[in-house]
Amino acid sequence: MRYVIDIYGVLVPALLLWIIVAYILSGILRRIMQRFDLYRLVWHRPLFDFSIFVCLLGVVVYLSEYLA
């Protein structure tokens, strides 16, 4: 597992990058859900958004380990 990623000499924690990627992906997913009015099917929107973010973060971390 990579804990630190070197970006042009700057050491950045890998988890920070995975969090940013997961946040961007969850933002795209939120826009799609708003566009098609799928939030009407969700009971608690902030809790649902947070759970989607956590799931996406898990997928991103898993794929980073799998692809590295």
mmCIF file of the N, C-alpha and C atoms, coordinates in Angstrom:
data_MODEL
# 
_entry.id   MODEL 
# 
loop_
_atom_site.group_PDB 
_atom_site.id 
_atom_site.type_symbol 
_atom_site.label_atom_id 
_atom_site.label_alt_id 
_atom_site.label_comp_id 
_atom_site.label_asym_id 
_atom_site.label_entity_id 
_atom_site.label_seq_id 
_atom_site.pdbx_PDB_ins_code 
_atom_site.Cartn_x 
_atom_site.Cartn_y 
_atom_site.Cartn_z 
_atom_site.occupancy 
_atom_site.B_iso_or_equiv 
_atom_site.pdbx_formal_charge 
_atom_site.auth_seq_id 
_atom_site.auth_comp_id 
_atom_site.auth_asym_id 
_atom_site.auth_atom_id 
_atom_site.pdbx_PDB_model_num 
ATOM 1   N N  . MET A 1 1  ? 0.849   -1.177 0.000   1.00 0.00 ? 1  MET A N  1 
ATOM 2   C CA . MET A 1 1  ? 0.000   0.000  0.000   1.00 0.00 ? 1  MET A CA 1 
ATOM 3   C C  . MET A 1 1  ? 0.889   1.232  0.000   1.00 0.00 ? 1  MET A C  1 
ATOM 4   N N  . ARG A 1 2  ? 0.532   2.161  -0.843  1.00 0.00 ? 2  ARG A N  1 
ATOM 5   C CA . ARG A 1 2  ? 1.284   3.411  -0.928  1.00 0.00 ? 2  ARG A CA 1 
ATOM 6   C C  . ARG A 1 2  ? 0.669   4.413  0.035   1.00 0.00 ? 2  ARG A C  1 
ATOM 7   N N  . TYR A 1 3  ? 1.517   4.926  0.913   1.00 0.00 ? 3  TYR A N  1 
ATOM 8   C CA . TYR A 1 3  ? 1.036   5.904  1.887   1.00 0.00 ? 3  TYR A CA 1 
ATOM 9   C C  . TYR A 1 3  ? 1.297   7.338  1.440   1.00 0.00 ? 3  TYR A C  1 
ATOM 10  N N  . VAL A 1 4  ? 2.323   7.493  0.599   1.00 0.00 ? 4  VAL A N  1 
ATOM 11  C CA . VAL A 1 4  ? 2.714   8.825  0.149   1.00 0.00 ? 4  VAL A CA 1 
ATOM 12  C C  . VAL A 1 4  ? 2.963   8.772  -1.351  1.00 0.00 ? 4  VAL A C  1 
ATOM 13  N N  . ILE A 1 5  ? 2.517   9.801  -2.038  1.00 0.00 ? 5  ILE A N  1 
ATOM 14  C CA . ILE A 1 5  ? 2.736   9.903  -3.482  1.00 0.00 ? 5  ILE A CA 1 
ATOM 15  C C  . ILE A 1 5  ? 3.580   11.143 -3.735  1.00 0.00 ? 5  ILE A C  1 
ATOM 16  N N  . ASP A 1 6  ? 4.590   10.965 -4.586  1.00 0.00 ? 6  ASP A N  1 
ATOM 17  C CA . ASP A 1 6  ? 5.499   12.059 -4.914  1.00 0.00 ? 6  ASP A CA 1 
ATOM 18  C C  . ASP A 1 6  ? 4.984   12.781 -6.151  1.00 0.00 ? 6  ASP A C  1 
ATOM 19  N N  . ILE A 1 7  ? 4.582   14.053 -5.986  1.00 0.00 ? 7  ILE A N  1 
ATOM 20  C CA . ILE A 1 7  ? 4.126   14.869 -7.107  1.00 0.00 ? 7  ILE A CA 1 
ATOM 21  C C  . ILE A 1 7  ? 5.110   16.017 -7.271  1.00 0.00 ? 7  ILE A C  1 
ATOM 22  N N  . TYR A 1 8  ? 5.989   15.890 -8.255  1.00 0.00 ? 8  TYR A N  1 
ATOM 23  C CA . TYR A 1 8  ? 7.004   16.903 -8.542  1.00 0.00 ? 8  TYR A CA 1 
ATOM 24  C C  . TYR A 1 8  ? 7.805   17.300 -7.299  1.00 0.00 ? 8  TYR A C  1 
ATOM 25  N N  . GLY A 1 9  ? 8.175   16.322 -6.504  1.00 0.00 ? 9  GLY A N  1 
ATOM 26  C CA . GLY A 1 9  ? 8.980   16.555 -5.327  1.00 0.00 ? 9  GLY A CA 1 
ATOM 27  C C  . GLY A 1 9  ? 8.200   16.854 -4.062  1.00 0.00 ? 9  GLY A C  1 
ATOM 28  N N  . VAL A 1 10 ? 6.906   16.997 -4.177  1.00 0.00 ? 10 VAL A N  1 
ATOM 29  C CA . VAL A 1 10 ? 6.058   17.256 -3.010  1.00 0.00 ? 10 VAL A CA 1 
ATOM 30  C C  . VAL A 1 10 ? 5.418   15.937 -2.606  1.00 0.00 ? 10 VAL A C  1 
ATOM 31  N N  . LEU A 1 11 ? 5.639   15.541 -1.358  1.00 0.00 ? 11 LEU A N  1 
ATOM 32  C CA . LEU A 1 11 ? 5.065   14.301 -0.871  1.00 0.00 ? 11 LEU A CA 1 
ATOM 33  C C  . LEU A 1 11 ? 3.648   14.569 -0.354  1.00 0.00 ? 11 LEU A C  1 
ATOM 34  N N  . VAL A 1 12 ? 2.701   13.892 -0.964  1.00 0.00 ? 12 VAL A N  1 
ATOM 35  C CA . VAL A 1 12 ? 1.288   14.093 -0.635  1.00 0.00 ? 12 VAL A CA 1 
ATOM 36  C C  . VAL A 1 12 ? 0.747   12.765 -0.114  1.00 0.00 ? 12 VAL A C  1 
ATOM 37  N N  . PRO A 1 13 ? -0.002  12.788 0.984   1.00 0.00 ? 13 PRO A N  1 
ATOM 38  C CA . PRO A 1 13 ? -0.606  11.540 1.459   1.00 0.00 ? 13 PRO A CA 1 
ATOM 39  C C  . PRO A 1 13 ? -1.552  10.974 0.399   1.00 0.00 ? 13 PRO A C  1 
ATOM 40  N N  . ALA A 1 14 ? -1.430  9.687  0.169   1.00 0.00 ? 14 ALA A N  1 
ATOM 41  C CA . ALA A 1 14 ? -2.248  9.052  -0.871  1.00 0.00 ? 14 ALA A CA 1 
ATOM 42  C C  . ALA A 1 14 ? -3.728  9.148  -0.546  1.00 0.00 ? 14 ALA A C  1 
ATOM 43  N N  . LEU A 1 15 ? -4.061  9.038  0.718   1.00 0.00 ? 15 LEU A N  1 
ATOM 44  C CA . LEU A 1 15 ? -5.480  9.096  1.092   1.00 0.00 ? 15 LEU A CA 1 
ATOM 45  C C  . LEU A 1 15 ? -6.099  10.445 0.737   1.00 0.00 ? 15 LEU A C  1 
ATOM 46  N N  . LEU A 1 16 ? -5.316  11.518 0.825   1.00 0.00 ? 16 LEU A N  1 
ATOM 47  C CA . LEU A 1 16 ? -5.832  12.838 0.453   1.00 0.00 ? 16 LEU A CA 1 
ATOM 48  C C  . LEU A 1 16 ? -6.221  12.870 -1.020  1.00 0.00 ? 16 LEU A C  1 
ATOM 49  N N  . LEU A 1 17 ? -5.387  12.286 -1.862  1.00 0.00 ? 17 LEU A N  1 
ATOM 50  C CA . LEU A 1 17 ? -5.713  12.247 -3.291  1.00 0.00 ? 17 LEU A CA 1 
ATOM 51  C C  . LEU A 1 17 ? -6.940  11.388 -3.555  1.00 0.00 ? 17 LEU A C  1 
ATOM 52  N N  . TRP A 1 18 ? -7.051  10.254 -2.851  1.00 0.00 ? 18 TRP A N  1 
ATOM 53  C CA . TRP A 1 18 ? -8.213  9.377  -3.073  1.00 0.00 ? 18 TRP A CA 1 
ATOM 54  C C  . TRP A 1 18 ? -9.481  10.066 -2.601  1.00 0.00 ? 18 TRP A C  1 
ATOM 55  N N  . ILE A 1 19 ? -9.388  10.852 -1.519  1.00 0.00 ? 19 ILE A N  1 
ATOM 56  C CA . ILE A 1 19 ? -10.563 11.592 -1.035  1.00 0.00 ? 19 ILE A CA 1 
ATOM 57  C C  . ILE A 1 19 ? -11.003 12.633 -2.056  1.00 0.00 ? 19 ILE A C  1 
ATOM 58  N N  . ILE A 1 20 ? -10.047 13.321 -2.666  1.00 0.00 ? 20 ILE A N  1 
ATOM 59  C CA . ILE A 1 20 ? -10.389 14.329 -3.676  1.00 0.00 ? 20 ILE A CA 1 
ATOM 60  C C  . ILE A 1 20 ? -11.050 13.673 -4.884  1.00 0.00 ? 20 ILE A C  1 
ATOM 61  N N  . VAL A 1 21 ? -10.504 12.539 -5.317  1.00 0.00 ? 21 VAL A N  1 
ATOM 62  C CA . VAL A 1 21 ? -11.092 11.832 -6.462  1.00 0.00 ? 21 VAL A CA 1 
ATOM 63  C C  . VAL A 1 21 ? -12.501 11.357 -6.131  1.00 0.00 ? 21 VAL A C  1 
ATOM 64  N N  . ALA A 1 22 ? -12.687 10.791 -4.938  1.00 0.00 ? 22 ALA A N  1 
ATOM 65  C CA . ALA A 1 22 ? -14.017 10.319 -4.532  1.00 0.00 ? 22 ALA A CA 1 
ATOM 66  C C  . ALA A 1 22 ? -14.996 11.487 -4.416  1.00 0.00 ? 22 ALA A C  1 
ATOM 67  N N  . TYR A 1 23 ? -14.547 12.632 -3.939  1.00 0.00 ? 23 TYR A N  1 
ATOM 68  C CA . TYR A 1 23 ? -15.418 13.798 -3.830  1.00 0.00 ? 23 TYR A CA 1 
ATOM 69  C C  . TYR A 1 23 ? -15.875 14.285 -5.203  1.00 0.00 ? 23 TYR A C  1 
ATOM 70  N N  . ILE A 1 24 ? -14.945 14.300 -6.165  1.00 0.00 ? 24 ILE A N  1 
ATOM 71  C CA . ILE A 1 24 ? -15.300 14.719 -7.525  1.00 0.00 ? 24 ILE A CA 1 
ATOM 72  C C  . ILE A 1 24 ? -16.309 13.742 -8.130  1.00 0.00 ? 24 ILE A C  1 
ATOM 73  N N  . LEU A 1 25 ? -16.065 12.439 -7.944  1.00 0.00 ? 25 LEU A N  1 
ATOM 74  C CA . LEU A 1 25 ? -16.988 11.433 -8.476  1.00 0.00 ? 25 LEU A CA 1 
ATOM 75  C C  . LEU A 1 25 ? -18.363 11.535 -7.813  1.00 0.00 ? 25 LEU A C  1 
ATOM 76  N N  . SER A 1 26 ? -18.388 11.787 -6.506  1.00 0.00 ? 26 SER A N  1 
ATOM 77  C CA . SER A 1 26 ? -19.682 11.909 -5.835  1.00 0.00 ? 26 SER A CA 1 
ATOM 78  C C  . SER A 1 26 ? -20.405 13.174 -6.286  1.00 0.00 ? 26 SER A C  1 
ATOM 79  N N  . GLY A 1 27 ? -19.675 14.231 -6.594  1.00 0.00 ? 27 GLY A N  1 
ATOM 80  C CA . GLY A 1 27 ? -20.296 15.444 -7.121  1.00 0.00 ? 27 GLY A CA 1 
ATOM 81  C C  . GLY A 1 27 ? -20.951 15.199 -8.464  1.00 0.00 ? 27 GLY A C  1 
ATOM 82  N N  . ILE A 1 28 ? -20.268 14.438 -9.312  1.00 0.00 ? 28 ILE A N  1 
ATOM 83  C CA . ILE A 1 28 ? -20.850 14.091 -10.615 1.00 0.00 ? 28 ILE A CA 1 
ATOM 84  C C  . ILE A 1 28 ? -22.108 13.242 -10.423 1.00 0.00 ? 28 ILE A C  1 
ATOM 85  N N  . LEU A 1 29 ? -22.027 12.282 -9.508  1.00 0.00 ? 29 LEU A N  1 
ATOM 86  C CA . LEU A 1 29 ? -23.185 11.420 -9.250  1.00 0.00 ? 29 LEU A CA 1 
ATOM 87  C C  . LEU A 1 29 ? -24.354 12.209 -8.667  1.00 0.00 ? 29 LEU A C  1 
ATOM 88  N N  . ARG A 1 30 ? -24.060 13.187 -7.782  1.00 0.00 ? 30 ARG A N  1 
ATOM 89  C CA . ARG A 1 30 ? -25.124 14.014 -7.216  1.00 0.00 ? 30 ARG A CA 1 
ATOM 90  C C  . ARG A 1 30 ? -25.834 14.826 -8.298  1.00 0.00 ? 30 ARG A C  1 
ATOM 91  N N  . ARG A 1 31 ? -25.046 15.379 -9.227  1.00 0.00 ? 31 ARG A N  1 
ATOM 92  C CA . ARG A 1 31 ? -25.656 16.151 -10.323 1.00 0.00 ? 31 ARG A CA 1 
ATOM 93  C C  . ARG A 1 31 ? -26.548 15.278 -11.198 1.00 0.00 ? 31 ARG A C  1 
ATOM 94  N N  . ILE A 1 32 ? -26.101 14.052 -11.453 1.00 0.00 ? 32 ILE A N  1 
ATOM 95  C CA . ILE A 1 32 ? -26.919 13.137 -12.254 1.00 0.00 ? 32 ILE A CA 1 
ATOM 96  C C  . ILE A 1 32 ? -28.224 12.815 -11.520 1.00 0.00 ? 32 ILE A C  1 
ATOM 97  N N  . MET A 1 33 ? -28.117 12.586 -10.204 1.00 0.00 ? 33 MET A N  1 
ATOM 98  C CA . MET A 1 33 ? -29.322 12.257 -9.438  1.00 0.00 ? 33 MET A CA 1 
ATOM 99  C C  . MET A 1 33 ? -30.281 13.438 -9.370  1.00 0.00 ? 33 MET A C  1 
ATOM 100 N N  . GLN A 1 34 ? -29.741 14.666 -9.281  1.00 0.00 ? 34 GLN A N  1 
ATOM 101 C CA . GLN A 1 34 ? -30.606 15.842 -9.295  1.00 0.00 ? 34 GLN A CA 1 
ATOM 102 C C  . GLN A 1 34 ? -31.252 16.026 -10.655 1.00 0.00 ? 34 GLN A C  1 
ATOM 103 N N  . ARG A 1 35 ? -30.494 15.784 -11.682 1.00 0.00 ? 35 ARG A N  1 
ATOM 104 C CA . ARG A 1 35 ? -30.988 15.974 -13.053 1.00 0.00 ? 35 ARG A CA 1 
ATOM 105 C C  . ARG A 1 35 ? -32.191 15.079 -13.349 1.00 0.00 ? 35 ARG A C  1 
ATOM 106 N N  . PHE A 1 36 ? -32.126 13.835 -12.867 1.00 0.00 ? 36 PHE A N  1 
ATOM 107 C CA . PHE A 1 36 ? -33.201 12.888 -13.127 1.00 0.00 ? 36 PHE A CA 1 
ATOM 108 C C  . PHE A 1 36 ? -34.178 12.760 -11.962 1.00 0.00 ? 36 PHE A C  1 
ATOM 109 N N  . ASP A 1 37 ? -34.055 13.675 -10.984 1.00 0.00 ? 37 ASP A N  1 
ATOM 110 C CA . ASP A 1 37 ? -34.974 13.748 -9.832  1.00 0.00 ? 37 ASP A CA 1 
ATOM 111 C C  . ASP A 1 37 ? -35.049 12.422 -9.071  1.00 0.00 ? 37 ASP A C  1 
ATOM 112 N N  . LEU A 1 38 ? -33.914 11.800 -8.857  1.00 0.00 ? 38 LEU A N  1 
ATOM 113 C CA . LEU A 1 38 ? -33.866 10.524 -8.138  1.00 0.00 ? 38 LEU A CA 1 
ATOM 114 C C  . LEU A 1 38 ? -33.821 10.722 -6.622  1.00 0.00 ? 38 LEU A C  1 
ATOM 115 N N  . TYR A 1 39 ? -33.602 11.953 -6.175  1.00 0.00 ? 39 TYR A N  1 
ATOM 116 C CA . TYR A 1 39 ? -33.566 12.203 -4.733  1.00 0.00 ? 39 TYR A CA 1 
ATOM 117 C C  . TYR A 1 39 ? -34.948 12.057 -4.095  1.00 0.00 ? 39 TYR A C  1 
ATOM 118 N N  . ARG A 1 40 ? -35.989 12.067 -4.888  1.00 0.00 ? 40 ARG A N  1 
ATOM 119 C CA . ARG A 1 40 ? -37.324 11.880 -4.321  1.00 0.00 ? 40 ARG A CA 1 
ATOM 120 C C  . ARG A 1 40 ? -37.489 10.459 -3.777  1.00 0.00 ? 40 ARG A C  1 
ATOM 121 N N  . LEU A 1 41 ? -36.614 9.549  -4.177  1.00 0.00 ? 41 LEU A N  1 
ATOM 122 C CA . LEU A 1 41 ? -36.665 8.164  -3.702  1.00 0.00 ? 41 LEU A CA 1 
ATOM 123 C C  . LEU A 1 41 ? -35.829 7.953  -2.447  1.00 0.00 ? 41 LEU A C  1 
ATOM 124 N N  . VAL A 1 42 ? -35.095 8.995  -2.011  1.00 0.00 ? 42 VAL A N  1 
ATOM 125 C CA . VAL A 1 42 ? -34.176 8.879  -0.882  1.00 0.00 ? 42 VAL A CA 1 
ATOM 126 C C  . VAL A 1 42 ? -34.824 9.475  0.354   1.00 0.00 ? 42 VAL A C  1 
ATOM 127 N N  . TRP A 1 43 ? -34.678 8.780  1.486   1.00 0.00 ? 43 TRP A N  1 
ATOM 128 C CA . TRP A 1 43 ? -35.305 9.241  2.712   1.00 0.00 ? 43 TRP A CA 1 
ATOM 129 C C  . TRP A 1 43 ? -34.555 10.425 3.324   1.00 0.00 ? 43 TRP A C  1 
ATOM 130 N N  . HIS A 1 44 ? -33.235 10.309 3.484   1.00 0.00 ? 44 HIS A N  1 
ATOM 131 C CA . HIS A 1 44 ? -32.425 11.344 4.126   1.00 0.00 ? 44 HIS A CA 1 
ATOM 132 C C  . HIS A 1 44 ? -31.265 11.684 3.191   1.00 0.00 ? 44 HIS A C  1 
ATOM 133 N N  . ARG A 1 45 ? -31.397 12.807 2.497   1.00 0.00 ? 45 ARG A N  1 
ATOM 134 C CA . ARG A 1 45 ? -30.456 13.121 1.428   1.00 0.00 ? 45 ARG A CA 1 
ATOM 135 C C  . ARG A 1 45 ? -29.016 13.278 1.895   1.00 0.00 ? 45 ARG A C  1 
ATOM 136 N N  . PRO A 1 46 ? -28.708 14.050 2.967   1.00 0.00 ? 46 PRO A N  1 
ATOM 137 C CA . PRO A 1 46 ? -27.303 14.171 3.387   1.00 0.00 ? 46 PRO A CA 1 
ATOM 138 C C  . PRO A 1 46 ? -26.677 12.845 3.798   1.00 0.00 ? 46 PRO A C  1 
ATOM 139 N N  . LEU A 1 47 ? -27.451 12.013 4.482   1.00 0.00 ? 47 LEU A N  1 
ATOM 140 C CA . LEU A 1 47 ? -26.934 10.700 4.871   1.00 0.00 ? 47 LEU A CA 1 
ATOM 141 C C  . LEU A 1 47 ? -26.681 9.834  3.644   1.00 0.00 ? 47 LEU A C  1 
ATOM 142 N N  . PHE A 1 48 ? -27.557 9.918  2.680   1.00 0.00 ? 48 PHE A N  1 
ATOM 143 C CA . PHE A 1 48 ? -27.374 9.168  1.433   1.00 0.00 ? 48 PHE A CA 1 
ATOM 144 C C  . PHE A 1 48 ? -26.138 9.653  0.685   1.00 0.00 ? 48 PHE A C  1 
ATOM 145 N N  . ASP A 1 49 ? -25.962 10.989 0.609   1.00 0.00 ? 49 ASP A N  1 
ATOM 146 C CA . ASP A 1 49 ? -24.784 11.536 -0.075  1.00 0.00 ? 49 ASP A CA 1 
ATOM 147 C C  . ASP A 1 49 ? -23.499 11.096 0.616   1.00 0.00 ? 49 ASP A C  1 
ATOM 148 N N  . PHE A 1 50 ? -23.503 11.108 1.949   1.00 0.00 ? 50 PHE A N  1 
ATOM 149 C CA . PHE A 1 50 ? -22.309 10.691 2.681   1.00 0.00 ? 50 PHE A CA 1 
ATOM 150 C C  . PHE A 1 50 ? -22.010 9.208  2.454   1.00 0.00 ? 50 PHE A C  1 
ATOM 151 N N  . SER A 1 51 ? -23.043 8.388  2.433   1.00 0.00 ? 51 SER A N  1 
ATOM 152 C CA . SER A 1 51 ? -22.810 6.962  2.213   1.00 0.00 ? 51 SER A CA 1 
ATOM 153 C C  . SER A 1 51 ? -22.307 6.694  0.802   1.00 0.00 ? 51 SER A C  1 
ATOM 154 N N  . ILE A 1 52 ? -22.802 7.444  -0.165  1.00 0.00 ? 52 ILE A N  1 
ATOM 155 C CA . ILE A 1 52 ? -22.292 7.305  -1.537  1.00 0.00 ? 52 ILE A CA 1 
ATOM 156 C C  . ILE A 1 52 ? -20.816 7.706  -1.584  1.00 0.00 ? 52 ILE A C  1 
ATOM 157 N N  . PHE A 1 53 ? -20.456 8.783  -0.874  1.00 0.00 ? 53 PHE A N  1 
ATOM 158 C CA . PHE A 1 53 ? -19.064 9.221  -0.833  1.00 0.00 ? 53 PHE A CA 1 
ATOM 159 C C  . PHE A 1 53 ? -18.164 8.146  -0.225  1.00 0.00 ? 53 PHE A C  1 
ATOM 160 N N  . VAL A 1 54 ? -18.600 7.545  0.863   1.00 0.00 ? 54 VAL A N  1 
ATOM 161 C CA . VAL A 1 54 ? -17.795 6.507  1.517   1.00 0.00 ? 54 VAL A CA 1 
ATOM 162 C C  . VAL A 1 54 ? -17.642 5.296  0.596   1.00 0.00 ? 54 VAL A C  1 
ATOM 163 N N  . CYS A 1 55 ? -18.718 4.922  -0.074  1.00 0.00 ? 55 CYS A N  1 
ATOM 164 C CA . CYS A 1 55 ? -18.634 3.790  -1.003  1.00 0.00 ? 55 CYS A CA 1 
ATOM 165 C C  . CYS A 1 55 ? -17.682 4.096  -2.156  1.00 0.00 ? 55 CYS A C  1 
ATOM 166 N N  . LEU A 1 56 ? -17.778 5.302  -2.693  1.00 0.00 ? 56 LEU A N  1 
ATOM 167 C CA . LEU A 1 56 ? -16.881 5.671  -3.788  1.00 0.00 ? 56 LEU A CA 1 
ATOM 168 C C  . LEU A 1 56 ? -15.435 5.728  -3.318  1.00 0.00 ? 56 LEU A C  1 
ATOM 169 N N  . LEU A 1 57 ? -15.209 6.199  -2.098  1.00 0.00 ? 57 LEU A N  1 
ATOM 170 C CA . LEU A 1 57 ? -13.844 6.230  -1.562  1.00 0.00 ? 57 LEU A CA 1 
ATOM 171 C C  . LEU A 1 57 ? -13.288 4.809  -1.444  1.00 0.00 ? 57 LEU A C  1 
ATOM 172 N N  . GLY A 1 58 ? -14.102 3.881  -1.002  1.00 0.00 ? 58 GLY A N  1 
ATOM 173 C CA . GLY A 1 58 ? -13.664 2.493  -0.924  1.00 0.00 ? 58 GLY A CA 1 
ATOM 174 C C  . GLY A 1 58 ? -13.323 1.921  -2.285  1.00 0.00 ? 58 GLY A C  1 
ATOM 175 N N  . VAL A 1 59 ? -14.134 2.246  -3.273  1.00 0.00 ? 59 VAL A N  1 
ATOM 176 C CA . VAL A 1 59 ? -13.877 1.754  -4.629  1.00 0.00 ? 59 VAL A CA 1 
ATOM 177 C C  . VAL A 1 59 ? -12.588 2.357  -5.182  1.00 0.00 ? 59 VAL A C  1 
ATOM 178 N N  . VAL A 1 60 ? -12.386 3.649  -4.955  1.00 0.00 ? 60 VAL A N  1 
ATOM 179 C CA . VAL A 1 60 ? -11.180 4.313  -5.466  1.00 0.00 ? 60 VAL A CA 1 
ATOM 180 C C  . VAL A 1 60 ? -9.928  3.736  -4.807  1.00 0.00 ? 60 VAL A C  1 
ATOM 181 N N  . VAL A 1 61 ? -9.968  3.525  -3.499  1.00 0.00 ? 61 VAL A N  1 
ATOM 182 C CA . VAL A 1 61 ? -8.807  2.957  -2.798  1.00 0.00 ? 61 VAL A CA 1 
ATOM 183 C C  . VAL A 1 61 ? -8.554  1.529  -3.269  1.00 0.00 ? 61 VAL A C  1 
ATOM 184 N N  . TYR A 1 62 ? -9.620  0.758  -3.432  1.00 0.00 ? 62 TYR A N  1 
ATOM 185 C CA . TYR A 1 62 ? -9.456  -0.622 -3.905  1.00 0.00 ? 62 TYR A CA 1 
ATOM 186 C C  . TYR A 1 62 ? -8.859  -0.643 -5.308  1.00 0.00 ? 62 TYR A C  1 
ATOM 187 N N  . LEU A 1 63 ? -9.373  0.207  -6.197  1.00 0.00 ? 63 LEU A N  1 
ATOM 188 C CA . LEU A 1 63 ? -8.844  0.229  -7.552  1.00 0.00 ? 63 LEU A CA 1 
ATOM 189 C C  . LEU A 1 63 ? -7.410  0.721  -7.591  1.00 0.00 ? 63 LEU A C  1 
ATOM 190 N N  . SER A 1 64 ? -7.056  1.651  -6.707  1.00 0.00 ? 64 SER A N  1 
ATOM 191 C CA . SER A 1 64 ? -5.669  2.127  -6.694  1.00 0.00 ? 64 SER A CA 1 
ATOM 192 C C  . SER A 1 64 ? -4.724  1.007  -6.274  1.00 0.00 ? 64 SER A C  1 
ATOM 193 N N  . GLU A 1 65 ? -5.158  0.174  -5.347  1.00 0.00 ? 65 GLU A N  1 
ATOM 194 C CA . GLU A 1 65 ? -4.332  -0.959 -4.930  1.00 0.00 ? 65 GLU A CA 1 
ATOM 195 C C  . GLU A 1 65 ? -4.303  -2.028 -6.008  1.00 0.00 ? 65 GLU A C  1 
ATOM 196 N N  . TYR A 1 66 ? -5.432  -2.222 -6.675  1.00 0.00 ? 66 TYR A N  1 
ATOM 197 C CA . TYR A 1 66 ? -5.528  -3.260 -7.688  1.00 0.00 ? 66 TYR A CA 1 
ATOM 198 C C  . TYR A 1 66 ? -4.723  -2.890 -8.929  1.00 0.00 ? 66 TYR A C  1 
ATOM 199 N N  . LEU A 1 67 ? -4.762  -1.607 -9.321  1.00 0.00 ? 67 LEU A N  1 
ATOM 200 C CA . LEU A 1 67 ? -4.085  -1.177 -10.540 1.00 0.00 ? 67 LEU A CA 1 
ATOM 201 C C  . LEU A 1 67 ? -2.607  -0.885 -10.337 1.00 0.00 ? 67 LEU A C  1 
ATOM 202 N N  . ALA A 1 68 ? -2.177  -0.682 -9.094  1.00 0.00 ? 68 ALA A N  1 
ATOM 203 C CA . ALA A 1 68 ? -0.763  -0.342 -8.849  1.00 0.00 ? 68 ALA A CA 1 
ATOM 204 C C  . ALA A 1 68 ? 0.127   -1.570 -8.867  1.00 0.00 ? 68 ALA A C  1 
# 
